[in-house]
């Protein structure tokens, strides 16, 4: 039963890779709210707060202490 479910899942997911984006649909995908990070400044601040609380860098910036300074 596990092997059959795996085959079904692979077949269902393989159909998604052949979908092409039409020219008139690109305007919807290019909107600001469709971006991975819609607000870049908020993303930078969130990453700064996260690394400050963790006391380490997550591979996106320089190392810093737990105080929030670099």
C-alpha positions in Angstrom: 0.0 0.0 0.0 2.9 2.4 0.7 4.5 1.9 -2.7 1.2 2.5 -4.5 0.6 5.7 -2.6 4.1 6.9 -3.5 3.5 6.2 -7.2 0.2 8.1 -7.1 1.9 11.0 -5.4 4.7 11.1 -7.9 2.2 11.0 -10.8 0.1 13.8 -9.3 3.1 16.0 -8.6 4.7 15.4 -12.0 1.7 17.1 -13.7 2.5 20.4 -12.1 5.8 20.9 -13.8 4.4 21.2 -17.3 2.2 24.2 -16.5 3.3 27.2 -18.4 2.5 30.8 -17.3 0.6 32.7 -19.9 1.7 36.3 -20.8 -1.4 37.9 -19.3 -1.0 35.9 -16.1 2.5 37.3 -15.5 1.0 40.6 -14.2 -0.6 38.7 -11.4 2.7 37.0 -10.4 4.6 40.3 -10.6 2.5 42.0 -8.0 4.2 43.2 -4.8 2.0 41.0 -2.6 3.0 37.9 -4.6 6.7 38.3 -3.7 8.4 35.9 -1.3 9.2 38.9 0.9 6.6 41.6 0.0 8.2 44.2 2.4 12.0 44.1 2.1 12.6 46.4 5.1 10.4 44.3 7.4 12.3 41.2 6.2 15.6 42.8 7.1 14.4 43.8 10.5 12.9 40.4 11.2 16.2 38.7 10.3 18.1 41.1 12.5 15.8 40.5 15.4 16.0 36.7 14.9 19.8 36.6 14.7 20.0 38.9 17.7 17.8 36.6 19.8 19.7 33.5 18.7 23.1 35.0 19.3 24.4 33.6 16.0 24.1 34.3 12.3 22.0 32.2 10.1 24.2 32.3 7.1 22.8 35.6 5.8 24.9 38.2 7.5 27.8 38.8 9.9 28.0 37.3 13.3 26.8 39.2 16.3 26.2 39.0 19.9 22.9 38.5 21.8 22.7 42.2 22.4 21.6 43.0 18.8 24.8 44.8 17.9 27.2 43.8 15.2 
